[in-house]
Amino acid sequence: MAAECRIEHAPAGEACVCDLADCLGFRQPTVSHHLKIMTEAGLLNRERRGTWSWYSVNYDDLNRVRAILDPAVGALAANALDRV
């Protein structure tokens, strides 16, 4: 996997499957499968635009997972979410 990957034509904070597959060095069906699982788990947002799907991080749910896995970090995230 590349140490750094730049996706030039994607909107800030978003990527499509083809860009991620190229960047990560995996085949598109493999990346699509894993993105679907992460979307169903609530970790990613998916927006369909024509024939393309664009993915972004769902920070609210990601912070909930962090709260479970790392209580010290999770407490900070929970406090931040309470203020929103």
MIGUMI-945815 format. One record per residue: residue in three letters; z negated, y, x negated of N, C-alpha, C, CB in turn. Coordinates in steps of 0.2 Angstrom, whole numbers, padded with zeros to 4 digits, always signed. Glycine has a CB too. Layout:
ALAZYXZYXZYXZYX/...
//
This chain:
MET+0000-0006-0004+0000+0000+0000+0000+0006-0004-0006+0000+0005/ALA+0004+0011-0002+0004+0017-0006-0002+0021-0006+0010+0022-0004/ALA-0004+0024-0012-0010+0028-0013-0010+0034-0008-0011+0030-0020/GLU-0004+0037-0007-0004+0043-0003+0003+0042+0001-0004+0049-0007/CYS+0003+0044+0007+0009+0044+0011+0010+0051+0015+0009+0038+0016/ARG+0015+0054+0014+0016+0060+0018+0022+0059+0023+0019+0066+0013/ILE+0020+0061+0029+0025+0060+0035+0027+0067+0036+0021+0057+0041/GLU+0033+0069+0034+0036+0075+0034+0038+0078+0041+0042+0076+0030/HIS+0041+0074+0045+0043+0077+0051+0039+0076+0057+0050+0074+0053/ALA+0033+0073+0056+0028+0072+0062+0024+0078+0063+0024+0066+0061/PRO+0023+0079+0070+0018+0085+0071+0011+0084+0068+0017+0086+0079/ALA+0007+0089+0066+0001+0088+0063-0004+0083+0066-0002+0095+0062/GLY-0006+0078+0063-0011+0074+0066-0008+0068+0070-0016+0077+0070/GLU-0001+0067+0070+0002+0062+0073+0007+0058+0069+0006+0065+0080/ALA+0008+0052+0071+0013+0048+0067+0016+0043+0072+0010+0045+0061/CYS+0023+0041+0071+0026+0036+0075+0026+0030+0071+0033+0038+0077/VAL+0027+0024+0075+0027+0018+0072+0031+0017+0065+0029+0012+0077/CYS+0037+0020+0066+0042+0019+0060+0039+0022+0054+0049+0022+0062/ASP+0037+0028+0055+0034+0032+0049+0028+0028+0046+0032+0039+0051/LEU+0024+0025+0050+0018+0022+0048+0020+0015+0044+0013+0020+0054/ALA+0025+0012+0047+0027+0005+0044+0030+0007+0037+0033+0002+0049/ASP+0034+0012+0037+0037+0014+0030+0031+0015+0025+0042+0019+0031/CYS+0027+0019+0028+0021+0022+0023+0017+0016+0021+0017+0027+0027/LEU+0015+0012+0026+0010+0006+0024+0014+0000+0021+0007+0004+0030/GLY+0020+0000+0021+0024-0006+0018+0023-0012+0022+0021-0007+0011/PHE+0022-0012+0029+0022-0017+0033+0028-0017+0038+0015-0018+0037/ARG+0030-0022+0041+0035-0022+0046+0033-0019+0052+0038-0029+0047/GLN+0038-0016+0056+0037-0012+0062+0033-0016+0067+0043-0009+0065/PRO+0035-0022+0069+0031-0026+0074+0024-0027+0072+0035-0033+0075/THR+0022-0028+0066+0015-0029+0064+0012-0023+0065+0015-0031+0056/VAL+0014-0017+0063+0011-0011+0064+0010-0009+0071+0015-0005+0061/SER+0015-0010+0075+0015-0009+0083+0010-0013+0086+0022-0011+0086/HIS+0009-0020+0084+0004-0024+0087-0003-0021+0085+0005-0031+0084/HIS-0004-0019+0079-0011-0017+0077-0012-0010+0080-0012-0016+0070/LEU-0007-0006+0081-0008+0001+0084-0010+0000+0092-0002+0005+0084/LYS-0007-0005+0095-0008-0007+0102-0016-0009+0103-0004-0012+0104/ILE-0018-0013+0098-0025-0015+0099-0030-0009+0098-0026-0021+0093/MET-0028-0005+0093-0033+0001+0092-0032+0006+0097-0031+0004+0085/THR-0027+0006+0101-0026+0011+0106-0030+0008+0112-0019+0011+0108/GLU-0029+0001+0113-0033-0002+0119-0041-0002+0118-0031-0009+0120/ALA-0043-0001+0111-0050-0001+0110-0052+0006+0110-0051-0003+0103/GLY-0048+0011+0111-0050+0018+0112-0050+0022+0105-0056+0019+0115/LEU-0048+0019+0100-0048+0022+0093-0042+0027+0092-0049+0017+0088/LEU-0037+0025+0095-0031+0030+0095-0028+0032+0101-0025+0026+0091/ASN-0025+0038+0101-0022+0040+0107-0014+0039+0106-0023+0048+0108/ARG-0011+0037+0112-0004+0036+0112+0000+0040+0117-0002+0028+0113/GLU+0005+0044+0114+0009+0048+0119+0016+0046+0118+0008+0056+0117/ARG+0019+0044+0124+0026+0042+0124+0031+0048+0124+0028+0037+0129/ARG+0036+0049+0120+0040+0054+0120+0047+0051+0120+0039+0060+0115/GLY+0051+0050+0126+0057+0047+0126+0056+0040+0124+0062+0050+0121/THR+0059+0037+0119+0059+0030+0117+0054+0029+0111+0065+0028+0114/TRP+0051+0035+0109+0046+0034+0103+0039+0035+0106+0047+0040+0098/SER+0034+0032+0103+0027+0033+0104+0024+0036+0098+0023+0026+0105/TRP+0020+0041+0099+0017+0045+0094+0009+0043+0094+0018+0053+0095/TYR+0006+0042+0089-0001+0040+0089-0005+0045+0085-0002+0033+0085/SER-0011+0046+0087-0016+0051+0084-0023+0048+0085-0016+0058+0087/VAL-0028+0050+0081-0034+0047+0081-0038+0050+0087-0038+0049+0074/ASN-0042+0046+0090-0046+0048+0096-0053+0049+0092-0047+0043+0102/TYR-0055+0055+0090-0061+0056+0086-0067+0055+0090-0061+0063+0084/ASP-0067+0056+0097-0073+0055+0101-0075+0047+0101-0072+0057+0108/ASP-0071+0043+0102-0072+0036+0102-0073+0033+0095-0067+0032+0105/LEU-0070+0036+0090-0071+0034+0083-0078+0036+0081-0066+0037+0078/ASN-0080+0042+0083-0087+0044+0081-0092+0039+0085-0089+0051+0083/ARG-0091+0037+0091-0095+0032+0094-0096+0025+0090-0093+0030+0101/VAL-0090+0023+0087-0090+0017+0083-0094+0018+0077-0083+0015+0081/ARG-0093+0024+0074-0097+0026+0068-0105+0026+0070-0095+0033+0065/ALA-0107+0028+0076-0114+0028+0077-0117+0021+0078-0115+0032+0084/ILE-0113+0016+0080-0115+0009+0080-0115+0007+0073-0110+0005+0084/LEU-0110+0008+0069-0110+0005+0062-0114+0008+0057-0103+0005+0060/ASP-0115+0014+0058-0119+0018+0053-0124+0023+0056-0115+0022+0048/PRO-0130+0021+0058-0134+0025+0062-0135+0032+0060-0141+0022+0063/ALA-0136+0033+0053-0137+0039+0050-0131+0044+0051-0138+0039+0042/VAL-0125+0042+0050-0119+0046+0052-0118+0047+0059-0113+0043+0048/GLY-0120+0041+0063-0119+0041+0070-0123+0046+0073-0120+0034+0073/ALA-0129+0047+0071-0134+0052+0074-0131+0059+0073-0141+0052+0071/LEU-0128+0061+0068-0125+0067+0067-0119+0068+0071-0122+0068+0059/ALA-0115+0063+0072-0109+0063+0077-0111+0064+0084-0104+0057+0076/ALA-0116+0060+0086-0119+0061+0093-0121+0068+0094-0124+0055+0094/ASN-0125+0071+0090-0127+0077+0091-0121+0082+0091-0132+0080+0085/ALA-0116+0081+0087-0110+0086+0088-0107+0085+0095-0105+0084+0082/LEU-0106+0079+0097-0103+0078+0104-0107+0080+0109-0102+0070+0105/ASP-0114+0080+0109-0118+0083+0114-0117+0091+0115-0126+0082+0112/ARG-0115+0094+0109-0115+0101+0110-0108+0103+0112-0115+0104+0103/VAL-0103+0099+0113-0096+0100+0115-0096+0100+0123-0091+0095+0113/
//
